[in-house]
Amino acid sequence: MAGARELPPDEVLVQRLRDRDEETFALVLDTWSGGMLRLAMSFVPTKASAEEAVQDTWLAVIRGIGDFEGRSSLKTWVYRILVRTAKARGTKESRTVPFTSLLPEDEGPTVEASRFRAPGERYAGHWAVGQEPRSWHIPEDHVLRGEVREVIARALDELPPRLRRVITLRDVDGYGSEEVCSLLEISPGNQRVLLHRARALLRLKLEDYLSGVQDVAAGGDDRGLR
């Protein structure tokens, strides 16, 4: 983002927050709150409730910054507070599901079985003829208008909460697998399954969108005049 300021190293950031530096707090708030809100929304039923969870998290950060020991990054520490806060609010509002059990929505194939060669065929399990993933060329005007980003954002919002939490932390916020497992208190195997399924569902959404884009392009400019 143009004009965005880079955060200082953790040791500097922590000291400034402990000193109640308002400018530093505002900078951290602006930098992290968007990602925190996305994650909080996977635990609670409404955006308003997620915003309250984020606000409560920041209040807890202000009160507890003196106890920060530096065993993790400051951001991870803040996110741990957020997860606890959002989980508690979600439980109170009866909209959160334990991570320890996989529900049916997390099971089954992520790609339709009809797209693969059937058992008994040569190269069984490989892509069937005509069903291979396509190489996509995204028209520049679609990129410039942000349409692809909007498709991805909508697809993220439509994911089941547990899938959305993992892919948001891994692919949006850039956390590693160990950090995600620690933040969400899930096993490495569970994290891999959830991330794989989330990515597969997003690919399907993007595939549907890009197929439509290329079909329109192949039909010529006159299609929109019919």
Secondary structure as the mmCIF struct_conf table of DSSP 4:
data_model
#
loop_
_struct_conf.conf_type_id
_struct_conf.id
_struct_conf.beg_label_comp_id
_struct_conf.beg_label_asym_id
_struct_conf.beg_label_seq_id
_struct_conf.end_label_comp_id
_struct_conf.end_label_asym_id
_struct_conf.end_label_seq_id
TURN_TY1_P TURN_TY1_P1 ALA A 2 GLY A 3
HELX_LH_PP_P HELX_LH_PP_P1 ALA A 4 PRO A 9
HELX_RH_AL_P HELX_RH_AL_P1 ASP A 10 ARG A 18
TURN_TY1_P TURN_TY1_P2 ASP A 19 ARG A 20
HELX_RH_AL_P HELX_RH_AL_P2 GLU A 22 ALA A 40
TURN_TY1_P TURN_TY1_P3 MET A 41 PHE A 43
BEND BEND1 VAL A 44 THR A 46
HELX_RH_AL_P HELX_RH_AL_P3 LYS A 47 GLY A 64
HELX_RH_3T_P HELX_RH_3T_P1 ILE A 65 ASP A 67
BEND BEND2 ARG A 71 SER A 72
HELX_RH_AL_P HELX_RH_AL_P4 LEU A 74 LYS A 92
TURN_TY1_P TURN_TY1_P4 GLU A 93 SER A 94
TURN_TY1_P TURN_TY1_P5 PHE A 99 THR A 100
BEND BEND3 SER A 101 SER A 101
HELX_RH_3T_P HELX_RH_3T_P2 PRO A 104 ASP A 106
BEND BEND4 GLY A 108 GLY A 108
BEND BEND5 THR A 110 VAL A 111
HELX_RH_3T_P HELX_RH_3T_P3 ALA A 113 ARG A 115
STRN STRN1 PHE A 116 PHE A 116
HELX_LH_PP_P HELX_LH_PP_P2 ARG A 117 ALA A 118
TURN_TY1_P TURN_TY1_P6 PRO A 119 GLY A 120
BEND BEND6 GLU A 121 GLU A 121
TURN_TY1_P TURN_TY1_P7 ARG A 122 GLY A 125
BEND BEND7 HIS A 126 HIS A 126
STRN STRN2 TRP A 127 TRP A 127
HELX_LH_PP_P HELX_LH_PP_P3 ALA A 128 ALA A 128
TURN_TY1_P TURN_TY1_P8 VAL A 129 GLY A 130
BEND BEND8 GLU A 132 GLU A 132
HELX_LH_PP_P HELX_LH_PP_P4 PRO A 133 TRP A 136
HELX_RH_AL_P HELX_RH_AL_P5 GLU A 140 LEU A 144
TURN_TY1_P TURN_TY1_P9 ARG A 145 GLY A 146
HELX_RH_AL_P HELX_RH_AL_P6 GLU A 147 GLU A 158
BEND BEND9 LEU A 159 LEU A 159
HELX_RH_AL_P HELX_RH_AL_P7 PRO A 161 ILE A 167
HELX_RH_PI_P HELX_RH_PI_P1 THR A 168 VAL A 172
BEND BEND10 ASP A 173 ASP A 173
HELX_RH_AL_P HELX_RH_AL_P8 SER A 177 LEU A 184
TURN_TY1_P TURN_TY1_P10 GLU A 185 GLU A 185
HELX_RH_AL_P HELX_RH_AL_P9 PRO A 188 GLY A 219
HELX_RH_3T_P HELX_RH_3T_P4 ASP A 221 LEU A 225
#
